[in-house]
Amino acid sequence: MRPLAAKHTHIGIDYSHNGYYHGAVKQQTANLSDALFSKVQRSVLGVLYGNPDRSFYANEMFRLAGSGTGAVVRELSKLTESGLVTVTKIGNQKHYQANRKAPIFEELRGIVLKTFGMADVIRQALMPIANNVTVAFIYGSVAKGADTSASDIDVLVTGNGIAYPELYSALIPAEDRLGRKINPSVYSNEDISRKIKDGNAFLTRIMAQPKIFLIGSERDLTEAE
């Protein structure tokens, strides 16, 4: 394996595990979510399906969704009636939560994470340093769909000229927005290529796990001469 090329690559979703590759650039990713969901739907689903193990009271939804109260109320009503969201009354407050028992929960959460939910928030946070990033992806419990609200979001970044403090600082706004701790790891292109070739146990385990790509793709990660 040769060292990963120091170039700015695709920003989007890798579908190679399904037998084909879609090198979606950032604008194409935005268009995908626009085609599937309205702005209000993206906002509401991003909050609820991005954090499925906690509930949100109505005022929280209004603030986090960043849309008009009436539009959010209508969307919550539709999602509740469809069974995608549950509502529980606690005192005088209605609490809304993604419904894990919904028949399309996993599929919908996957779409939310990969297009306009957690992944997009972190992707946007990486934009100031994106020119130095070759590959960035989420791995661990989030990518496996086994996370809880207390789980860290594990992110691995490869590139050239990226210092850990710089990466950590770039991700702080994403942590604040998501209400989740982000656990980043950073490697130079040469270093990660060498470690993978040498069979580093940590990286070998990660390479075999599901990933949600933020920048680049599996091809960029494993490209050989």
C-alpha positions as CSV (number, residue, x, y, z in Angstrom):
1,M,0.0,0.0,0.0
2,R,1.4,3.4,-0.9
3,P,1.0,6.4,1.4
4,L,-2.4,8.0,0.9
5,A,-2.3,10.9,-1.6
6,A,-2.2,14.3,0.0
7,K,-5.2,15.7,-1.9
8,H,-8.7,16.9,-1.2
9,T,-11.1,14.1,-2.1
10,H,-14.8,13.4,-2.2
11,I,-17.0,14.5,0.6
12,G,-20.0,12.2,0.9
13,I,-21.1,8.6,1.3
14,D,-19.3,5.5,0.4
15,Y,-21.6,2.7,-0.8
16,S,-18.9,0.3,-1.9
17,H,-20.0,-2.3,0.7
18,N,-23.2,-2.6,-1.4
19,G,-21.2,-3.4,-4.5
20,Y,-21.0,0.0,-6.0
21,Y,-19.3,3.4,-5.4
22,H,-20.9,6.8,-5.2
23,G,-18.3,9.6,-5.0
24,A,-20.8,12.2,-3.8
25,V,-19.3,15.7,-3.4
26,K,-20.6,17.9,-0.7
27,Q,-23.2,19.6,-2.9
28,Q,-24.5,16.3,-4.1
29,T,-24.9,15.2,-0.5
30,A,-26.9,18.3,0.2
31,N,-29.1,17.7,-2.8
32,L,-29.8,14.1,-1.7
33,S,-31.2,15.3,1.6
34,D,-33.1,18.1,-0.1
35,A,-34.7,15.6,-2.5
36,L,-35.8,13.3,0.3
37,F,-36.9,15.7,3.1
38,S,-38.1,19.2,3.6
39,K,-36.0,21.7,5.6
40,V,-38.3,21.2,8.7
41,Q,-38.3,17.4,8.3
42,R,-34.5,17.4,8.2
43,S,-34.3,19.6,11.3
44,V,-36.7,17.5,13.3
45,L,-35.4,14.1,12.2
46,G,-31.9,15.3,12.7
47,V,-32.6,16.0,16.4
48,L,-34.7,12.9,17.2
49,Y,-33.0,10.3,15.1
50,G,-29.5,11.7,15.7
51,N,-30.2,11.1,19.5
52,P,-32.6,8.2,19.6
53,D,-32.0,7.3,23.2
54,R,-33.2,10.5,24.8
55,S,-36.5,12.4,24.6
56,F,-36.9,16.2,23.9
57,Y,-39.7,18.4,25.3
58,A,-41.5,20.6,22.8
59,N,-39.6,23.8,23.6
60,E,-36.3,22.0,23.1
61,M,-37.4,20.8,19.7
62,F,-38.4,24.4,18.7
63,R,-34.9,25.7,19.7
64,L,-32.9,22.8,18.3
65,A,-34.8,22.5,15.1
66,G,-34.4,26.2,14.3
67,S,-37.7,26.4,12.5
68,G,-41.0,28.1,13.2
69,T,-43.0,26.7,16.1
70,G,-46.0,25.9,13.9
71,A,-44.0,24.0,11.3
72,V,-42.2,22.0,14.0
73,V,-45.5,21.1,15.7
74,R,-47.0,20.0,12.4
75,E,-44.0,17.8,11.6
76,L,-44.0,16.3,15.1
77,S,-47.7,15.5,14.7
78,K,-47.1,13.7,11.4
79,L,-44.2,11.8,12.7
80,T,-46.1,10.7,15.8
81,E,-49.1,9.6,13.8
82,S,-46.9,7.6,11.4
83,G,-45.3,5.8,14.4
84,L,-41.8,7.1,13.7
85,V,-41.8,9.2,16.8
86,T,-43.3,8.5,20.2
87,V,-44.8,11.2,22.5
88,T,-45.0,11.0,26.3
89,K,-46.6,13.5,28.6
90,I,-44.6,14.3,31.7
91,G,-46.4,16.8,33.8
92,N,-47.5,19.6,31.5
93,Q,-44.8,18.8,28.9
94,K,-44.9,16.6,25.9
95,H,-41.7,14.7,25.3
96,Y,-40.8,13.4,21.8
97,Q,-38.5,10.5,21.0
98,A,-37.5,8.5,18.0
99,N,-39.4,5.2,18.0
100,R,-36.9,2.3,17.9
101,K,-39.8,-0.1,17.3
102,A,-40.7,1.6,14.1
103,P,-40.2,-0.9,11.2
104,I,-37.9,1.4,9.3
105,F,-36.0,2.8,12.3
106,E,-32.6,1.5,11.4
107,E,-32.9,2.5,7.7
108,L,-34.2,6.0,8.6
109,R,-31.5,6.6,11.2
110,G,-28.9,5.5,8.7
111,I,-30.1,8.1,6.2
112,V,-30.3,10.8,8.8
113,L,-26.8,10.1,10.1
114,K,-25.2,9.9,6.6
115,T,-26.9,12.9,5.0
116,F,-28.1,15.7,7.3
117,G,-27.7,14.5,10.8
118,M,-24.7,13.8,12.9
119,A,-22.3,13.1,10.0
120,D,-23.2,16.4,8.3
121,V,-22.6,18.4,11.5
122,I,-19.2,16.9,12.0
123,R,-18.4,17.2,8.2
124,Q,-19.2,20.9,8.4
125,A,-17.0,21.3,11.5
126,L,-14.1,19.8,9.5
127,M,-14.4,22.2,6.6
128,P,-11.9,24.8,7.9
129,I,-9.2,22.1,7.8
130,A,-10.6,20.0,4.9
131,N,-7.9,20.9,2.4
132,N,-5.4,19.0,4.6
133,V,-7.7,16.0,5.1
134,T,-7.5,12.9,2.9
135,V,-10.0,10.7,4.7
136,A,-12.3,11.2,7.7
137,F,-14.9,8.8,9.0
138,I,-17.0,7.9,12.0
139,Y,-16.4,4.4,13.4
140,G,-17.3,2.5,16.6
141,S,-20.7,2.2,18.2
142,V,-22.3,5.0,16.1
143,A,-21.3,3.5,12.8
144,K,-22.5,0.1,14.1
145,G,-25.8,1.5,15.2
146,A,-25.2,0.3,18.7
147,D,-24.6,3.7,20.4
148,T,-26.5,5.3,23.2
149,S,-26.9,8.9,24.2
150,A,-23.9,8.5,26.5
151,S,-21.6,7.0,23.8
152,D,-18.7,9.0,22.4
153,I,-18.6,9.7,18.7
154,D,-15.4,8.1,17.4
155,V,-13.8,9.9,14.5
156,L,-10.6,9.0,12.6
157,V,-8.9,11.6,10.4
158,T,-6.0,11.1,8.0
159,G,-4.1,13.8,6.1
160,N,-1.0,15.9,6.2
161,G,-0.1,18.8,8.4
162,I,-3.0,18.3,10.9
163,A,-2.1,18.6,14.6
164,Y,-4.3,17.0,17.2
165,P,-5.1,20.3,19.0
166,E,-6.2,21.8,15.6
167,L,-8.5,18.9,15.0
168,Y,-9.9,18.9,18.5
169,S,-10.6,22.6,18.3
170,A,-12.3,22.3,15.0
171,L,-14.7,19.7,16.4
172,I,-15.7,21.6,19.6
173,P,-18.7,23.4,17.8
174,A,-19.9,20.0,16.6
175,E,-19.8,18.6,20.1
176,D,-21.8,21.6,21.4
177,R,-24.4,21.2,18.7
178,L,-24.8,17.4,19.0
179,G,-24.5,17.3,22.8
180,R,-22.2,14.4,22.5
181,K,-18.5,14.0,23.1
182,I,-16.4,13.5,20.0
183,N,-13.3,11.3,20.4
184,P,-10.9,12.1,17.4
185,S,-7.8,10.2,16.3
186,V,-5.5,11.7,13.7
187,Y,-2.8,10.1,11.5
188,S,-0.6,11.4,8.8
189,N,-1.1,9.7,5.4
190,E,2.3,8.0,5.6
191,D,1.8,6.9,9.2
192,I,-1.6,5.2,8.7
193,S,-0.5,3.5,5.5
194,R,2.6,2.1,7.3
195,K,0.6,1.0,10.4
196,I,-2.1,-0.7,8.3
197,K,0.6,-2.5,6.3
198,D,2.3,-3.6,9.5
199,G,-0.9,-5.0,10.9
200,N,-1.5,-2.5,13.7
201,A,-4.2,-4.2,15.9
202,F,-6.2,-1.0,16.5
203,L,-6.3,0.1,12.9
204,T,-6.9,-3.4,11.6
205,R,-9.9,-3.7,13.8
206,I,-11.3,-0.3,12.7
207,M,-10.7,-1.1,9.0
208,A,-12.9,-4.2,9.4
209,Q,-15.8,-2.3,11.1
210,P,-18.7,-0.3,9.5
211,K,-17.8,3.3,8.8
212,I,-19.7,6.5,8.0
213,F,-17.5,8.5,5.7
214,L,-17.3,12.3,6.2
215,I,-14.5,13.0,3.7
216,G,-13.1,10.6,1.2
217,S,-14.0,6.9,0.9
218,E,-12.9,3.4,1.4
219,R,-11.0,3.6,-1.9
220,D,-9.0,6.5,-0.6
221,L,-8.2,4.6,2.6
222,T,-7.1,1.4,1.0
223,E,-5.8,2.5,-2.4
224,A,-2.8,0.5,-3.4
225,E,-0.1,1.1,-6.1
